[in-house]
Amino acid sequence: MKKFIYLAIVVVFLVAVFMRINAISSLAGKEAPGIDQYYRENGIPVEAGTVSRGEFLVFCRVNAQVLGLKQTEIVTQVAAKILRVHHEVGDKVRADEVIVSLDKEDPRSSAQYRQLKAVYETTLLSYQRTLELKESGAVSQSELDQIKMKLDVDRANLENVVELVSLSSPLDGVILDINAREGELVTPAKPVAVVARTDRVRLVAEVSESDIQGIRVGQKVIVNGVQGSESNTGKVTKVSLNANPRTGLFRIEMEVENRDSALRIGTYTSAQVEVIRDPQALYTDLRALQENPDGTYYMYVISEGRAVKKPVEISGMNDDYVRIVSGVSENDRVVTSGFTRLSDNAKVLF
């Protein structure tokens, strides 16, 4: 009885093995459905964006040196000892305000001063005597006018010399640097102080040939604020037409406001020049833009569940979007991701 049971088990096992081998053999002759076939039947998964109309901006980023809008070096015309320094670095000064006084009695600067002072004082006495004689009728008005004219000339000459020993600022501004100490000798070869206007500053940058083509005088400039402060804005004031022969770069100058003196003279800062502002541009996600081998562009427009390849013309792009001239329309849906298996008129899922 046991032998019969064992025999039955063996027969059942062999039949099962035979059936399994048969099934495998029959499947081997058939091709299993692949991923490409699946995508053809069900659609290629993609992401899509919309073609929109609205404001479109493009900026050219530059690294610029910060300079005073009006900046001047104050120098002396004569070598002399410094008598007094009236201000410190960072002080605000008005035009014609004295910053450094030189010693008028210094032999290096005093000879001309004493000579002109003596001439002026002599002429002044002569004028006063002539004025008294005029009142008594001893001299004519023309004689008085002549001596008055000479007095004015001598006074002007003396004042010019006084200016040589009283070094003042030619403009309203802030003292950026002082190279003077009381008692030291100052010479014409060395600037005594630097004064600049800092409520607005001048930015100077060099840009490439491709960037210079889009930059024009009058374009808006934005300098991001420091440590959360407000951005400073201004405009392009000068665009060079000649490249620097050493670097091949083009020089541009900008003028921007300087809130709270956040932009420090002599340092470098990053600025953005607004090269395109189109309030009614047709634009879409930059990822939708694809390039042909010949350099032309195209996009896949989704129509009735299929991706239709359409050539497009563009005019400018920024970090996120591309401006479109022709090829697609407002509110079109375009593929932005999933291009690997995509082809013209392919079925898509999004």
Buried (B, 14 or more C-beta within 10 A) or exposed (E): EEEEEEEEEEEEEEEEEEEEEEEEEEEEEEEEEEEEEEBEEEBBEBEBBEBBBEEBBBBBEBEBBBBBBBBBBBBBBBBBBBBBBBBEEEBEBEEEBBBBBBBBEBEBBBEBBEEBBEBBEEBBEEBEEBEEBBEEEEBEEEEBEEBBEBBEEBBEBBEEBBEBBBBBBEBBBBBBBBBBEEEEEBEEEEBBBBBBBBEBBBBBBBBBEEBBEBBEEEBBBBBEBBEEEEBBEBBBBEBBEEBEEEEEBBBBBBBBBBBEEBBBBEEEBEBBBBBBEBEEBBBBBBBBBBEEEEEEBBBBBBEEEBBBBBEBEBBBBBEEBBBBEEBBEEEBBBBBBBBEEBEEEBBBEB
